[in-house]
């Protein structure tokens, strides 16, 4: 097959050497790959004129074509249907319909197979070998007189004078650069099947009562909490077909734990062991209507939230009176948004969730308030940077707020209208995406 291509190249060079030709830029997806093949196969031996000298906006400028004495123009259009790509090749000698045309299938990477490259060369040769000459034909040699003694010379046509290309043409031929392969894209945009995130939540916690009536209620504030976090997402359908809409349907889970905290009474050295635990789990569906250098996705999600903050007894068995241990369990439903820029290098993301609480622990019980309700909201927003496609570093602002309301009577030990439990801070994390 390589010998067949070599013969085609030699034929084109032999018949097109007396003419000047230009291979115009191809249009359509992956257009550089097949054009580069033709330029390499033809222009190394033929008198090729750079496309910039005879075109305007990828279209022939016939005034420039005439000025540059170009006899043949080669143009190509690539169309894509599904995963199949087709090259429509046309060879022009002037305005109007192509002198010769042919449709050739392309390979997955946009290049012509050896057989189809040979066919493309043959289409060019069919016109380059029969088209109009770039310069007028030289005057025919006068026939020798019959009295000449060598009759065999009468049968031999006079040799055509050798025409040297103009100096400008020689320079232009040298100026045609050897095509270089198009740079590979940064990454193939596809739905991941697993995401693992490791990070730390640096937060401030403040618990306070709304319109407290009895003085035995204790507010609580912890200015700085470092909570290590581990999160994971799994999309099983992406293993089957990561280009389908259902590829973004999966499950998520996360845990944040800080068991080493300490609480103290003001102006004392009493120390009370304190711990924070937050567990999330649920279903999420990432829908990406736009993928590529600029991408956009939105993710509805629903699941369960368990969030506790407990202050235990000191070494002597005493507790912080008036401060209940909180243990929230509820539904967590929300929507996430993400905008990808610079071919995935930069991401801007955010999420908002509502958290109806079913159980609040000790605060709504016989120990403190017999009746009450609790409703939470959560929001975050941040940016991510991906130095490589499978790794992203994130920084975000985080806010979680629980609003409690109580129904108390004048005979209750603890009386207040409600309470707020607020967590505000920032999160830094690294995500591995596969």
C-alpha positions as CSV (number, residue, x, y, z in Angstrom):
1,X,0.0,0.0,0.0
2,X,2.9,2.4,0.7
3,X,4.2,1.7,-2.8
4,X,0.8,2.6,-4.2
5,X,0.9,6.0,-2.4
6,X,4.4,6.6,-3.5
7,X,3.4,6.0,-7.1
8,X,0.5,8.4,-6.7
9,X,2.8,11.1,-5.3
10,X,5.2,10.7,-8.2
11,X,2.4,10.9,-10.7
12,X,1.1,14.1,-9.2
13,X,4.6,15.6,-9.0
14,X,5.3,14.7,-12.6
15,X,2.1,16.1,-14.1
16,X,1.6,19.1,-11.8
17,X,5.2,20.3,-11.9
18,X,4.4,22.5,-14.9
19,X,1.5,24.1,-13.0
20,X,1.2,25.9,-9.8
21,X,-1.4,24.7,-7.3
22,X,-2.7,25.7,-3.9
23,X,-4.3,23.5,-1.2
24,X,-6.8,25.8,0.6
25,X,-7.5,25.4,4.3
26,X,-10.1,22.7,4.9
27,X,-13.2,23.5,7.0
28,X,-15.0,21.4,9.6
29,X,-13.9,19.3,12.6
30,X,-10.3,17.9,12.7
31,X,-9.7,19.7,9.4
32,X,-5.9,20.1,9.8
33,X,-5.2,16.4,9.9
34,X,-6.3,15.4,6.4
35,X,-5.1,18.6,4.8
36,X,-1.7,18.1,6.4
37,X,-1.5,14.7,4.7
38,X,-2.2,16.1,1.3
39,X,0.3,19.0,1.7
40,X,3.0,16.5,2.8
41,X,2.2,14.1,-0.1
42,X,2.0,16.8,-2.9
43,X,3.9,19.9,-2.0
44,X,7.2,18.3,-1.3
45,X,7.6,17.9,-5.1
46,X,5.0,20.1,-6.7
47,X,5.0,23.9,-7.1
48,X,2.7,24.8,-4.3
49,X,1.6,28.4,-3.5
50,X,0.7,29.2,0.1
51,X,-3.0,29.5,0.6
52,X,-2.7,33.0,2.2
53,X,-1.5,34.4,-1.1
54,X,-4.6,33.4,-3.1
55,X,-7.5,33.3,-0.6
56,X,-9.5,35.6,1.7
57,X,-11.4,34.1,4.6
58,X,-10.7,30.5,3.4
59,X,-12.2,31.3,0.0
60,X,-10.4,31.7,-3.3
61,X,-9.7,35.3,-4.4
62,X,-9.6,34.9,-8.1
63,X,-7.7,38.1,-8.8
64,X,-4.9,36.8,-6.5
65,X,-5.2,33.4,-8.2
66,X,-4.6,35.0,-11.6
67,X,-1.8,37.2,-10.3
68,X,0.0,34.2,-8.7
69,X,-0.5,32.1,-11.9
70,X,-2.2,29.3,-9.9
71,X,-3.9,26.8,-12.2
72,X,-5.4,24.4,-9.7
73,X,-7.1,24.9,-6.3
74,X,-7.8,22.1,-3.9
75,X,-10.5,22.7,-1.3
76,X,-12.1,20.3,1.4
77,X,-15.0,20.3,3.7
78,X,-15.3,17.9,6.6
79,X,-18.7,16.9,8.0
80,X,-19.5,14.8,11.0
81,X,-22.5,12.6,11.6
82,X,-22.4,10.8,14.9
83,X,-18.8,9.5,15.2
84,X,-18.3,9.2,11.5
85,X,-16.4,12.0,9.6
86,X,-16.4,12.5,5.8
87,X,-14.1,14.6,3.7
88,X,-15.7,16.3,0.6
89,X,-12.7,17.0,-1.7
90,X,-13.0,19.4,-4.7
91,X,-10.5,20.5,-7.3
92,X,-11.1,23.8,-9.0
93,X,-9.7,25.4,-12.2
94,X,-11.7,28.5,-11.9
95,X,-15.0,30.0,-10.4
96,X,-18.0,27.7,-10.4
97,X,-18.3,24.0,-9.8
98,X,-15.2,21.8,-9.1
99,X,-13.5,20.2,-12.0
100,X,-13.3,17.0,-9.9
101,X,-14.8,16.0,-6.6
102,X,-14.9,13.0,-4.3
103,X,-16.2,12.1,-0.8
104,X,-13.8,10.1,1.3
105,X,-14.4,8.6,4.8
106,X,-11.9,9.7,7.6
107,X,-10.5,7.7,10.4
108,X,-11.4,8.4,14.1
109,X,-8.5,10.9,14.4
110,X,-9.5,12.8,11.3
111,X,-6.8,11.4,9.0
112,X,-7.2,9.6,5.7
113,X,-6.3,5.9,5.5
114,X,-3.5,4.9,3.1
115,X,-6.1,3.8,0.5
116,X,-8.2,6.9,0.8
117,X,-5.1,9.2,0.7
118,X,-4.2,7.5,-2.6
119,X,-7.7,8.2,-3.9
120,X,-7.4,11.8,-2.9
121,X,-4.1,12.2,-4.7
122,X,-5.6,10.6,-7.8
123,X,-8.4,13.2,-7.8
124,X,-5.9,16.0,-7.7
125,X,-3.8,14.4,-10.3
126,X,-6.8,14.0,-12.7
127,X,-7.1,17.8,-12.9
128,X,-3.5,18.8,-12.3
129,X,-2.5,16.7,-15.3
130,X,-5.1,18.1,-17.7
131,X,-5.9,21.6,-16.5
132,X,-4.9,24.9,-17.9
133,X,-1.2,25.7,-17.8
134,X,0.0,28.5,-15.5
135,X,1.8,30.1,-18.5
136,X,1.1,30.1,-22.2
137,X,2.3,27.1,-24.2
138,X,5.5,27.8,-26.1
139,X,5.1,28.1,-29.9
140,X,5.3,24.7,-31.6
141,X,8.5,23.8,-33.3
142,X,8.4,24.0,-37.1
143,X,8.3,20.7,-38.8
144,X,11.6,19.7,-40.4
145,X,11.8,19.8,-44.2
146,X,11.2,16.7,-46.2
147,X,14.7,17.0,-47.7
148,X,16.4,16.5,-44.3
149,X,18.4,13.3,-44.5
150,X,17.3,11.8,-41.2
151,X,13.6,10.8,-41.6
152,X,13.6,9.2,-38.1
153,X,13.9,12.7,-36.7
154,X,10.7,13.7,-38.3
155,X,8.9,11.2,-36.2
156,X,10.3,12.6,-32.9
157,X,8.4,15.6,-31.5
158,X,10.6,18.6,-30.8
159,X,11.4,18.6,-27.1
160,X,9.5,21.1,-25.1
161,X,11.9,23.8,-23.8
162,X,12.6,23.4,-20.1
163,X,11.0,26.2,-18.2
164,X,12.6,27.2,-15.0
165,X,10.2,28.5,-12.3
166,X,10.5,32.2,-11.6
167,X,12.7,33.1,-8.7
168,X,9.6,34.2,-6.7
169,X,8.0,30.8,-7.3
170,X,11.1,29.0,-6.0
171,X,11.1,31.2,-2.9
172,X,7.4,30.6,-2.4
173,X,7.8,26.8,-2.6
174,X,10.5,27.0,0.1
175,X,8.2,29.1,2.2
176,X,5.5,26.4,2.3
177,X,6.2,24.9,5.8
178,X,6.0,21.2,6.5
179,X,2.7,20.9,8.3
180,X,2.8,20.1,12.0
181,X,0.2,17.9,13.8
182,X,-2.5,19.9,15.6
183,X,-1.8,20.1,19.3
184,X,-3.7,17.5,21.4
185,X,-6.6,18.9,23.5
186,X,-5.9,19.2,27.2
187,X,-8.2,16.5,28.2
188,X,-11.2,14.5,26.9
189,X,-14.3,15.9,28.6
190,X,-16.3,13.0,30.1
191,X,-18.3,12.2,33.1
192,X,-16.3,10.8,36.0
193,X,-17.2,7.5,37.7
194,X,-15.6,8.2,41.1
195,X,-14.6,11.4,42.9
196,X,-12.7,11.4,46.3
197,X,-12.2,14.7,48.2
198,X,-10.0,15.2,51.3
199,X,-10.1,18.5,53.1
200,X,-10.4,20.6,56.2
201,X,-13.3,22.8,57.4
202,X,-12.1,25.8,59.4
203,X,-15.2,27.1,61.1
204,X,-16.6,29.3,63.8
205,X,-19.6,28.0,65.8
206,X,-22.0,30.2,67.8
207,X,-25.1,28.9,69.6
208,X,-27.5,31.4,71.2
209,X,-31.1,31.7,72.4
210,X,-33.8,33.9,71.0
211,X,-35.7,35.9,73.6
212,X,-34.6,33.8,76.6
213,X,-36.9,34.2,79.6
214,X,-35.1,32.2,82.3
215,X,-31.5,33.1,83.2
216,X,-30.4,29.4,83.4
217,X,-29.9,29.1,79.6
218,X,-26.2,29.1,78.5
219,X,-25.1,30.5,75.2
220,X,-22.0,28.9,73.6
221,X,-19.3,30.1,71.2
222,X,-16.2,28.4,69.8
223,X,-14.2,30.8,67.6
224,X,-12.1,28.3,65.7
225,X,-12.7,24.6,64.9
226,X,-10.6,22.6,62.4
227,X,-12.7,19.7,61.1
228,X,-11.1,17.1,58.8
229,X,-13.5,16.0,56.1
230,X,-13.7,13.0,53.7
231,X,-16.2,13.0,50.8
232,X,-16.8,10.6,47.9
233,X,-19.1,10.4,44.9
234,X,-19.7,7.3,42.8
235,X,-21.4,7.2,39.4
236,X,-21.8,3.5,38.4
237,X,-23.5,4.2,35.0
238,X,-20.5,6.2,33.8
239,X,-18.6,2.9,33.7
240,X,-21.1,1.7,31.0
241,X,-21.5,4.9,28.9
242,X,-20.0,8.2,30.2
243,X,-21.6,10.3,27.5
244,X,-25.2,9.5,28.3
245,X,-27.5,11.7,30.4
246,X,-27.7,9.0,33.1
247,X,-23.9,8.9,33.5
248,X,-24.2,11.7,36.1
249,X,-26.6,9.7,38.3
250,X,-24.8,8.5,41.4
251,X,-24.5,8.5,45.2
252,X,-22.5,10.7,47.5
253,X,-21.3,10.5,51.1
254,X,-19.2,12.6,53.5
255,X,-18.0,12.7,57.1
256,X,-16.4,15.4,59.2
257,X,-15.1,14.6,62.6
258,X,-13.4,16.6,65.4
259,X,-13.3,14.5,68.6
260,X,-10.5,16.4,70.3
261,X,-12.1,19.7,71.1
262,X,-12.2,21.2,74.6
263,X,-14.7,23.6,76.3
264,X,-14.2,25.7,79.4
265,X,-16.3,27.9,81.7
266,X,-15.3,31.6,81.5
267,X,-12.7,32.6,84.0
268,X,-12.0,29.0,85.2
269,X,-9.7,26.1,84.3
270,X,-12.4,23.5,84.1
271,X,-12.1,21.5,80.9
272,X,-15.0,19.6,79.2
273,X,-14.3,17.1,76.4
274,X,-16.1,18.3,73.2
275,X,-16.7,16.7,69.9
276,X,-18.3,17.5,66.5
277,X,-19.6,15.0,64.0
278,X,-21.3,15.6,60.7
279,X,-22.4,12.8,58.3
280,X,-24.1,13.2,54.9
281,X,-25.3,10.6,52.4
282,X,-27.6,10.7,49.5
283,X,-28.3,10.6,45.7
284,X,-27.1,13.2,43.2
285,X,-27.6,13.7,39.5
286,X,-25.0,15.8,37.7
287,X,-26.5,17.1,34.4
288,X,-24.0,18.8,32.0
289,X,-25.7,20.4,29.1
290,X,-22.4,22.1,28.1
291,X,-19.0,20.4,27.8
292,X,-15.8,21.6,26.3
293,X,-13.4,24.5,26.9
294,X,-16.3,26.2,28.7
295,X,-18.6,23.8,30.6
296,X,-21.7,24.1,32.8
297,X,-23.4,21.6,35.0
298,X,-26.2,21.6,37.7
299,X,-26.7,18.9,40.3
300,X,-29.9,18.3,42.2
301,X,-29.3,16.1,45.3
302,X,-31.3,14.7,48.2
303,X,-30.2,12.7,51.2
304,X,-29.8,12.5,55.0
305,X,-27.9,14.8,57.4
306,X,-26.7,13.8,60.9
307,X,-25.0,16.6,62.8
308,X,-24.0,16.5,66.4
309,X,-22.2,18.8,68.8
310,X,-21.7,17.4,72.3
311,X,-20.0,18.7,75.5
312,X,-19.2,15.9,78.0
313,X,-18.6,15.9,81.7
314,X,-15.4,17.1,83.2
315,X,-13.0,14.8,85.1
316,X,-14.9,15.3,88.3
317,X,-18.2,14.4,86.6
318,X,-19.7,17.9,86.5
319,X,-21.3,19.3,83.3
320,X,-21.9,22.7,81.8
321,X,-25.3,23.5,83.3
322,X,-27.8,25.0,80.9
323,X,-26.1,23.8,77.8
324,X,-27.8,20.9,76.0
325,X,-26.1,18.5,73.7
326,X,-27.3,18.8,70.1
327,X,-27.8,15.9,67.8
328,X,-29.6,16.8,64.5
329,X,-31.0,14.3,62.1
330,X,-32.9,15.4,59.1
331,X,-33.5,15.6,55.3
332,X,-31.0,17.4,53.1
333,X,-32.1,18.6,49.7
334,X,-30.4,21.1,47.4
335,X,-29.0,22.1,44.1
336,X,-25.3,22.6,43.0
337,X,-24.0,24.6,40.1
338,X,-20.6,24.5,38.5
339,X,-19.0,26.6,35.7
340,X,-15.8,25.3,34.1
341,X,-13.5,27.8,32.2
342,X,-10.2,27.5,30.3
343,X,-10.8,23.9,29.2
344,X,-11.3,22.8,32.8
345,X,-8.4,24.6,34.3
346,X,-10.7,26.9,36.5
347,X,-14.0,26.0,38.1
348,X,-16.5,28.2,39.9
349,X,-19.0,26.3,42.0
350,X,-21.7,26.7,44.6
351,X,-24.5,24.7,46.4
352,X,-27.6,25.6,48.4
353,X,-29.5,23.1,50.5
354,X,-32.5,23.1,52.9
355,X,-32.4,20.8,56.0
356,X,-35.7,20.0,57.7
357,X,-34.7,18.5,61.0
358,X,-36.7,15.5,62.4
359,X,-34.8,15.1,65.7
360,X,-32.7,17.6,67.6
361,X,-31.4,15.6,70.5
362,X,-31.3,16.8,74.1
363,X,-32.6,20.4,73.5
364,X,-36.1,19.3,72.4
365,X,-36.8,16.6,75.0
366,X,-37.9,16.3,78.7
367,X,-34.5,17.7,79.7
368,X,-34.9,21.2,78.2
369,X,-37.9,22.0,75.9
370,X,-40.8,19.6,75.6
371,X,-41.9,20.8,72.2
372,X,-40.2,22.5,69.3
373,X,-39.1,22.4,65.7
374,X,-35.9,22.9,63.8
375,X,-35.1,23.9,60.2
376,X,-31.7,24.4,58.7
377,X,-30.1,25.9,55.6
378,X,-26.7,25.4,54.1
379,X,-24.8,27.3,51.4
380,X,-21.3,27.3,49.9
381,X,-19.5,29.0,47.0
382,X,-15.9,28.7,45.9
383,X,-13.3,28.2,43.1
384,X,-11.3,25.2,42.0
385,X,-8.0,24.9,40.0
386,X,-7.1,21.8,38.1
387,X,-3.3,21.6,37.3
388,X,-4.0,18.2,35.7
389,X,-7.4,16.7,34.6
390,X,-7.7,14.2,37.5
391,X,-6.7,16.6,40.3
392,X,-8.5,19.7,41.5
393,X,-7.7,22.0,44.5
394,X,-10.7,23.8,46.0
395,X,-11.3,26.7,48.4
396,X,-14.8,27.7,49.4
397,X,-16.9,29.8,51.9
398,X,-19.3,27.7,54.0
399,X,-22.4,28.6,56.0
400,X,-24.7,26.3,58.0
401,X,-27.5,27.7,60.2
402,X,-30.1,25.8,62.2
403,X,-33.1,27.8,63.5
404,X,-35.0,26.2,66.5
405,X,-38.4,27.3,67.8
406,X,-39.7,26.2,71.3
407,X,-43.1,26.0,72.9
408,X,-42.6,26.6,76.6
409,X,-44.9,27.6,79.4
410,X,-44.4,29.8,82.4
411,X,-43.9,26.7,84.6
412,X,-41.1,25.2,82.6
413,X,-37.6,25.2,84.0
414,X,-36.2,26.5,80.7
415,X,-38.1,29.2,78.8
416,X,-37.2,30.8,75.4
417,X,-38.8,31.6,72.1
418,X,-36.1,29.7,70.1
419,X,-32.4,29.3,69.4
420,X,-29.9,29.6,66.5
421,X,-27.0,27.3,65.9
422,X,-24.6,28.9,63.3
423,X,-21.4,27.6,61.6
424,X,-19.5,30.0,59.4
425,X,-16.1,29.3,57.9
426,X,-14.0,28.2,54.9
427,X,-13.0,24.8,53.5
428,X,-9.9,23.8,51.6
429,X,-9.8,20.5,49.8
430,X,-8.1,18.3,47.2
431,X,-10.3,16.3,44.8
432,X,-9.2,13.2,42.8
433,X,-11.4,12.7,39.8
434,X,-11.4,9.4,37.8
